[in-house]
Amino acid sequence: NKSFLLISILIAAFSAMKGSRGEFVTFLLTVFCIYYNERKVSNISLLLKMFLIFIAVFIISEFVSMWRSGGSFIALIEGDNPLVQFIYGMGVSYITLYQSVKISLISGMFEFHYLISQLLITISSVLGVQVYLPGISYSHLASKTANPQLYEQGFGLGGSYLGESYLAMGLIGCFIIPFIVLFLINKLEVFTRYNKTFYFVYYSSLPSVLFIPRETLFYFFPYAVKGIIVVFLFTFYVNIKMRRFNNG
């Protein structure tokens, strides 16, 4: 309904204004998924209006981001258009894939551990164990090999689960892993219709799942864990309140 879409736009605007482009786009896709799943796109006009509003918010956020980083109207007139820069930056995704092919040719062997790098990083972080990130994470390795100087300064290319798939299984992995991901997304969405708890965990994790073309395969893992913890605490709180209410 309109209230749901209004709240979604406000959340997306907050994400966009703080400069989280990927978060903005994946949230938009998640809203579309929820709307399609619940409403079956019965109101095309409302959906189109929402899309246009999202685009307007995104464009405004790009200019806000430009001014926050020291941009000006003069720079804009001279051709430093943030929207053009955003489109130009899309080429970074291709660089990450190119790096995986280059690294694979140099090493000459499959590296399966890159597929579970997010799990290893999350577990090591929880346990307080320091690890050499380029040794287990492809996103760090790609950034380091592409430009060691910028990597040391904190800059990076990001990652790609396709790059991880190529390093782990070669070209066939770029077909198998995406197929498994799409198959699981399709099947898991079915369960959201029958279980409210799963509904919350699934859709709270979906933005991170949709971001894996620019991140690790299990990038969603920490978000799923957070969702489960929130559900557990909320259920625990509700049960306590219900017991107190029943006991008078």
C-alpha positions as CSV (number, residue, x, y, z in Angstrom):
1,N,0.0,0.0,0.0
2,K,1.0,3.7,-0.1
3,S,2.1,3.7,3.5
4,F,4.5,0.8,2.9
5,L,5.9,2.6,-0.2
6,L,6.3,5.9,1.6
7,I,8.3,4.3,4.4
8,S,10.4,2.5,1.9
9,I,11.2,5.7,0.1
10,L,12.2,7.4,3.3
11,I,14.5,4.6,4.2
12,A,16.0,4.6,0.8
13,A,16.5,8.3,0.9
14,F,18.5,8.0,4.1
15,S,20.7,5.3,2.6
16,A,21.3,7.3,-0.6
17,M,22.0,10.6,1.2
18,K,24.8,9.0,3.3
19,G,26.4,7.8,0.1
20,S,25.5,4.1,0.2
21,R,24.8,3.5,-3.5
22,G,24.8,-0.2,-3.3
23,E,22.6,-0.2,-0.3
24,F,20.1,2.1,-2.1
25,V,19.9,-0.1,-5.2
26,T,19.6,-3.4,-3.3
27,F,17.0,-1.9,-1.0
28,L,15.0,-0.8,-4.0
29,L,15.1,-4.3,-5.5
30,T,14.0,-5.7,-2.2
31,V,11.0,-3.4,-2.0
32,F,10.0,-4.5,-5.5
33,C,10.4,-8.2,-4.5
34,I,8.2,-7.6,-1.4
35,Y,5.6,-5.7,-3.4
36,Y,5.5,-8.3,-6.1
37,N,5.2,-11.1,-3.6
38,E,2.5,-9.5,-1.6
39,R,0.5,-7.6,-4.2
40,K,1.4,-9.4,-7.4
41,V,2.0,-6.0,-9.0
42,S,-1.8,-5.4,-9.2
43,N,-1.2,-1.6,-9.0
44,I,1.2,-0.9,-11.8
45,S,0.6,2.9,-11.6
46,L,1.6,3.0,-8.0
47,L,4.7,0.9,-8.6
48,L,5.7,3.2,-11.5
49,K,5.3,6.3,-9.4
50,M,7.5,4.7,-6.6
51,F,10.2,3.8,-9.2
52,L,10.3,7.4,-10.5
53,I,10.5,8.8,-6.9
54,F,13.3,6.4,-6.2
55,I,15.2,7.6,-9.2
56,A,14.6,11.2,-8.3
57,V,15.9,10.6,-4.7
58,F,18.9,8.8,-6.1
59,I,19.8,11.7,-8.5
60,I,19.5,14.2,-5.7
61,S,21.7,12.0,-3.4
62,E,24.4,11.9,-6.1
63,F,24.6,15.7,-6.1
64,V,24.5,15.8,-2.3
65,S,27.4,13.3,-2.3
66,M,29.3,15.4,-4.7
67,W,29.0,18.6,-2.6
68,R,29.9,16.7,0.6
69,S,33.1,15.5,-1.1
70,G,34.1,19.1,-2.0
71,G,32.3,19.4,-5.4
72,S,30.7,22.6,-6.6
73,F,28.5,24.1,-9.4
74,I,31.7,25.2,-11.2
75,A,33.0,21.6,-11.3
76,L,29.6,20.5,-12.5
77,I,29.6,23.0,-15.3
78,E,33.1,21.9,-16.2
79,G,31.8,18.3,-16.8
80,D,32.3,16.7,-13.3
81,N,28.8,15.3,-13.3
82,P,28.3,12.9,-10.4
83,L,25.8,10.8,-12.4
84,V,28.3,10.4,-15.2
85,Q,31.0,9.5,-12.7
86,F,28.6,6.9,-11.2
87,I,28.1,5.3,-14.6
88,Y,31.9,5.4,-15.2
89,G,32.5,3.7,-11.9
90,M,30.5,0.7,-13.0
91,G,33.6,-0.4,-14.9
92,V,35.1,-1.4,-11.5
93,S,32.9,-4.5,-11.6
94,Y,34.6,-5.7,-14.7
95,I,38.0,-5.0,-13.2
96,T,37.3,-7.4,-10.3
97,L,36.3,-10.1,-12.7
98,Y,39.4,-9.5,-14.8
99,Q,41.5,-9.8,-11.7
100,S,40.1,-13.2,-11.0
101,V,41.1,-14.5,-14.4
102,K,44.5,-13.0,-14.1
103,I,45.1,-14.5,-10.7
104,S,43.8,-17.9,-11.8
105,L,46.2,-17.9,-14.8
106,I,49.2,-17.0,-12.5
107,S,48.4,-19.6,-9.7
108,G,47.2,-22.3,-12.1
109,M,45.0,-24.0,-9.5
110,F,41.6,-23.8,-8.0
111,E,41.1,-21.8,-4.7
112,F,37.9,-23.1,-3.1
113,H,38.4,-21.2,0.1
114,Y,37.5,-17.9,-1.5
115,L,33.9,-19.1,-1.7
116,I,33.6,-19.2,2.1
117,S,35.8,-16.2,2.8
118,Q,33.0,-14.3,4.4
119,L,32.3,-17.1,6.8
120,L,36.0,-17.3,7.7
121,I,36.3,-13.5,8.2
122,T,33.1,-13.4,10.4
123,I,34.2,-16.3,12.6
124,S,37.8,-15.0,13.0
125,S,36.3,-11.6,13.9
126,V,34.1,-13.1,16.6
127,L,36.9,-15.1,18.0
128,G,39.3,-12.2,17.8
129,V,41.7,-14.0,15.6
130,Q,43.8,-11.9,13.2
131,V,44.0,-13.2,9.6
132,Y,45.8,-12.1,6.4
133,L,42.8,-10.9,4.5
134,P,44.2,-11.1,1.0
135,G,45.0,-14.7,1.7
136,I,41.4,-15.7,2.3
137,S,39.3,-13.0,0.7
138,Y,39.2,-12.4,-3.0
139,S,37.8,-8.8,-2.6
140,H,41.0,-7.9,-0.6
141,L,43.3,-9.9,-3.0
142,A,41.8,-8.2,-6.1
143,S,42.3,-4.7,-4.5
144,K,45.8,-5.5,-3.4
145,T,47.0,-6.9,-6.7
146,A,45.3,-4.1,-8.7
147,N,46.8,-1.3,-6.8
148,P,48.9,-2.1,-3.6
149,Q,49.4,1.6,-2.7
150,L,45.7,2.5,-2.7
151,Y,44.9,-0.7,-0.9
152,E,47.2,0.2,1.9
153,Q,45.4,3.5,2.1
154,G,42.1,1.8,2.6
155,F,40.7,1.9,-1.0
156,G,39.4,-1.2,-2.7
157,L,37.7,-2.5,-5.8
158,G,35.1,-4.5,-3.9
159,G,34.6,-8.2,-4.8
160,S,32.4,-10.4,-6.8
161,Y,31.0,-13.8,-6.1
162,L,31.5,-14.5,-9.8
163,G,35.2,-13.9,-9.4
164,E,35.2,-16.2,-6.4
165,S,33.4,-18.8,-8.4
166,Y,35.9,-18.6,-11.2
167,L,38.8,-19.0,-8.8
168,A,37.2,-22.0,-7.2
169,M,35.8,-23.9,-10.2
170,G,36.9,-22.1,-13.3
171,L,34.5,-21.0,-16.0
172,I,31.9,-23.8,-15.2
173,G,31.7,-22.3,-11.7
174,C,30.4,-19.0,-13.1
175,F,27.4,-21.0,-14.3
176,I,26.9,-23.4,-11.4
177,I,27.1,-21.0,-8.5
178,P,24.8,-18.3,-10.0
179,F,22.3,-21.1,-10.8
180,I,22.4,-22.4,-7.2
181,V,21.9,-18.8,-5.9
182,L,18.9,-18.1,-8.1
183,F,17.4,-21.5,-7.4
184,L,17.7,-20.9,-3.6
185,I,16.3,-17.4,-3.8
186,N,13.3,-18.7,-5.7
187,K,12.7,-21.5,-3.3
188,L,13.3,-19.5,-0.1
189,E,10.8,-16.9,-1.2
190,V,8.1,-19.5,-1.2
191,F,8.6,-20.2,2.5
192,T,8.0,-16.5,3.3
193,R,4.4,-17.0,2.6
194,Y,3.9,-19.5,5.3
195,N,6.3,-18.4,8.1
196,K,6.4,-14.8,9.5
197,T,9.6,-15.4,11.3
198,F,11.3,-16.6,8.1
199,Y,9.7,-13.7,6.3
200,F,11.6,-11.2,8.4
201,V,14.9,-13.0,8.3
202,Y,14.7,-13.5,4.6
203,Y,13.8,-10.0,3.6
204,S,16.1,-8.4,6.1
205,S,19.0,-10.4,4.5
206,L,17.8,-10.1,0.9
207,P,19.5,-6.7,0.2
208,S,22.9,-8.2,1.1
209,V,22.1,-11.3,-1.0
210,L,21.4,-9.0,-4.0
211,F,24.7,-7.3,-3.5
212,I,26.9,-10.4,-3.9
213,P,27.7,-9.6,-7.6
214,R,29.9,-6.8,-6.0
215,E,30.7,-8.8,-2.8
216,T,31.5,-12.2,-1.5
217,L,29.2,-15.2,-1.9
218,F,28.3,-15.3,1.8
219,Y,28.2,-11.6,2.2
220,F,24.7,-12.0,3.6
221,F,25.8,-14.3,6.4
222,P,26.3,-11.6,9.1
223,Y,23.0,-10.0,8.2
224,A,21.2,-13.3,8.4
225,V,22.7,-13.9,11.9
226,K,21.6,-10.4,13.0
227,G,18.1,-11.1,11.7
228,I,17.9,-14.4,13.6
229,I,19.1,-12.7,16.8
230,V,16.5,-9.9,16.4
231,V,13.7,-12.5,15.9
232,F,14.9,-14.5,18.9
233,L,15.0,-11.4,21.2
234,F,11.6,-10.2,19.9
235,T,10.0,-13.6,20.4
236,F,11.5,-13.8,23.9
237,Y,10.2,-10.4,24.8
238,V,6.7,-11.1,23.4
239,N,6.5,-14.4,25.4
240,I,7.4,-12.7,28.6
241,K,4.8,-10.0,28.1
242,M,2.2,-12.6,27.2
243,R,3.0,-14.6,30.4
244,R,2.7,-11.4,32.5
245,F,-0.6,-10.6,30.9
246,N,-2.0,-14.0,31.4
247,N,-0.9,-14.1,35.0
248,G,-2.7,-10.8,35.5
